[in-house]
Structure formats: C-alpha cells, structure tokens
Amino acid sequence: MPLYKTIRHNSQTTVKIWKITESYKDLMESIDLKPKSLERVLSMKSEMHQRRFLSVRLLLKEFGYTDVELHYDDNGKPYLNDGKYISITHSFMFSAIIISDFEIGIDIEKQRDKIVRIASRFIAYESQYLIVEDIEYIKKLTVIWCIKESLYKLFAVPRLSFKQHTLVIPFTLEDQLTMAWIDYENIKHRFTANYFEFEGFTCAYVTS
C-alpha cells in the first residue's frame, strides 16, 4: 500500500505513517538492507515483526534516507547520519516515523480496553481530571500513554518513570493539542504534544 498519511507539523518536522498491507516477500523486494539489518530481520520469529521492521525502512525511503543511514545509540535511541532527529513507532499494522531538526518522539497505540487495567502504572497527576465513567475514558488514557511513551523516546533515560517523572496537562480529544512535562532530577522540561485518531488507533508526537 502507498504511504497512509503525511503530516507536515512545520517546515522542520514531518510525520509519515505506513499501513502494512504488503507481504513479507513484497516488502523485502522493495528495499536494500545493510548486513546488520538483514541479519536482524531474518532472526525475527514473527512475520508481523518482520513486516513492521521492513515498513519502517520503506518510510525511511519516503523521507529520502536509506537503511545505511539509520543507527541506534546505547540506549536504543535511533539517529541519522545527517544529525536530524528521528523517532520510530509501530502498532499492529501501522508504523510511523517522525523526523525533525529538533528533539522529538512519537508513538502509535491501538485503542483497547486493556489499558484500563494498567492505568495505575502510568498516570498520577492525570487522575485529577480523568473521569472513569467518561465514554471517552479509554481514548483519553490511550492519548496519555502515547504522549508519555513519546516523551520517553525523546528523553531516552532508562530510569524515567511514566508515573513519577511525566505529566500531561488536561485536554479534550477535539483539541488534538496539549502540553506535557518531564520532571526529572529536579529539572522540569516542557513539551508540546499533538495527537489524533485513525482507524481505532491513537498517534501522539511531542516536540520541544
């Protein structure tokens, strides 16, 4: 399938989303992989994982990059040869990349009831404005999770706690925009968070 969606946040930041409908074989034939990546994809036991991995390389291609230009640091944070910032996500049949001149993070999650069971693990301050009986409760929890996961990817500190170190300012689903904070080692960092829904999924990305 062609590119699913492109969001040009501004002249320095762009998001691209891919809907994975291609077979593993078709995806493999569409891109060139460096030896390390080929070894990694061939070692994956799940074909869905393989397809997600390959779809990310197709998204790179859409941005004008090759697999050779994508690397990961010791914390698992991706980076590009040219110094631009990149963040990567995938969930079920969707994958996405955001590339910017500034630090960024992105996440996609499927909206599912199971998020209610783990809510206490990642919300603290947010419980002050969330209403469990709200028909949009699951969607709002998913937005918060996506924003916090995006913050985690941007900050890339292994000991960062969603519950203790991050918070999301009150929002409505219609706004598609809010503020989020990281409070880590007595230093506060403020970020803008954008979010939107599509096909039962939520995507959020954060920018400094």
Summary of the structure (lengths in Angstrom):
residues: 208
radius of gyration: 17.2
end to end distance: 32.2
largest distance: 51.3
contacts: 618
relative contact order: 0.14
helix: 34%
strand: 34%
